[in-house]
Amino acid sequence: MTSRRPYLIRALYDWVLDNDLTPHLLVAADAEGVDVPHQFVTEDGKITVNISPGAVRGLSLDNALISFSARFSGQSYDVSVPPGAVLALYARENGEGMLFGEVEPPTPPDGGPDGGDDADGESGEQTAQSKRAHLKVVK
């Protein structure tokens, strides 16, 4: 199953802009695949980036990668962030938005870390179904 995070990021981005606010991303700068200017990363390994239309160029909010060009202290920098490294998207003016929590590891394109088959030769789909959580009624 694909991650919900890129879809939520796009929806929140639109919602913030529709309310005439300024969208900011909080990113785990040390996560895999993140390319940001490290001189602006905080001591706790995070960076906050203004992604409003007036602050960035060529913003792309794809399922696999968020990318844009922005200026940091007058220097242009091409930023790329996997959606799983986004910790929050919020409006600068009032803090409204969503905190995503932990970094989400990237999902391999084949659906599993080992090509989709487990040691017994079963497909990833069969093992995923057998490992699903089961709910039960507790009275």
C-alpha positions in Angstrom: 0.0 0.0 0.0 1.3 3.5 -0.8 2.0 6.1 1.8 -0.7 8.6 2.8 1.8 11.3 3.6 2.3 12.8 0.0 -1.4 13.0 -0.4 -1.9 14.8 2.9 1.0 17.1 2.2 -0.6 18.2 -1.1 -4.0 18.6 0.5 -2.6 20.7 3.4 -0.5 22.8 1.1 -3.7 23.7 -0.9 -5.7 24.3 2.3 -3.0 26.7 3.6 -2.8 28.6 0.4 -6.6 28.8 0.0 -6.7 30.5 3.4 -4.1 33.1 2.3 -1.5 31.8 4.7 2.2 30.8 4.3 2.9 27.0 4.1 6.1 25.8 5.9 7.6 22.3 5.8 9.5 20.9 8.8 12.0 18.4 7.4 14.3 15.8 9.0 17.4 17.0 7.3 19.4 13.8 8.1 16.8 11.4 6.6 17.7 9.4 3.6 17.4 11.2 0.2 17.1 14.7 1.7 19.1 17.4 -0.1 18.9 20.8 1.7 21.5 23.4 2.5 23.1 22.0 5.7 24.2 25.4 7.1 20.6 26.1 7.9 19.8 22.8 9.6 19.2 23.2 13.4 21.2 21.3 16.0 18.4 18.7 16.3 18.8 17.9 12.6 15.7 19.7 11.3 15.1 22.5 8.8 12.0 24.6 8.3 11.4 25.8 4.7 8.8 28.3 3.4 7.2 26.7 0.3 4.8 29.5 -0.6 4.6 30.3 -4.4 6.5 33.5 -3.8 9.4 31.8 -2.0 10.1 28.9 -4.3 10.4 28.1 -8.0 9.3 24.9 -9.7 7.6 23.3 -6.7 6.7 19.7 -7.4 4.8 17.7 -4.7 5.1 14.2 -6.2 4.5 11.0 -4.4 8.1 10.0 -4.4 9.8 13.4 -4.1 9.2 17.0 -3.2 11.5 19.3 -5.1 11.9 23.0 -5.7 14.4 25.8 -6.0 14.7 28.4 -3.2 17.0 31.1 -2.0 18.9 30.8 1.3 20.8 33.9 2.3 20.7 35.1 -1.3 22.0 31.9 -2.8 19.8 29.7 -5.0 19.6 26.0 -3.9 17.8 23.1 -5.4 16.0 21.3 -2.6 14.7 17.7 -2.7 12.9 15.9 0.1 11.2 12.5 0.1 7.7 12.9 1.6 8.6 10.5 4.3 11.2 13.0 5.6 8.5 15.7 6.1 7.7 15.9 9.8 5.1 18.6 9.5 3.3 21.1 7.2 1.8 24.1 8.9 0.8 27.8 8.3 3.4 30.2 9.6 0.8 32.8 10.7 -1.2 30.6 13.1 0.6 27.2 13.4 -2.4 25.3 12.0 -1.5 22.2 10.0 -0.4 18.7 10.7 2.4 17.0 12.5 3.3 13.7 10.9 5.7 12.4 13.6 8.5 10.1 12.8 10.4 9.8 9.5 8.8 7.3 7.2 11.3 4.9 5.6 11.2 4.8 1.8 9.2 2.0 0.3 11.0 -0.2 -2.2 9.4 0.0 -5.7 8.8 -3.8 -5.8 6.9 -3.8 -2.5 9.5 -5.4 -0.3 13.1 -5.3 0.7 14.0 -8.6 -1.0 12.2 -8.5 -4.4 8.7 -9.5 -3.2 9.5 -13.2 -2.3 10.2 -14.4 1.2 12.5 -17.3 2.2 9.8 -19.9 1.5 9.1 -18.5 -2.0 5.8 -17.0 -1.1 4.8 -13.7 -2.8 4.9 -10.5 -0.7 1.1 -10.2 -1.2 0.4 -13.6 0.5 2.7 -12.9 3.5 1.3 -9.4 3.9 -2.2 -10.8 4.1 -1.2 -13.4 6.6 0.5 -10.8 8.8 -2.4 -8.3 8.9 -3.6 -7.2 12.3 -6.8 -8.8 13.4 -9.4 -6.9 15.4 -11.5 -8.4 18.1 -14.3 -7.1 20.2 -13.3 -6.4 23.8 -16.1 -6.1 26.4 
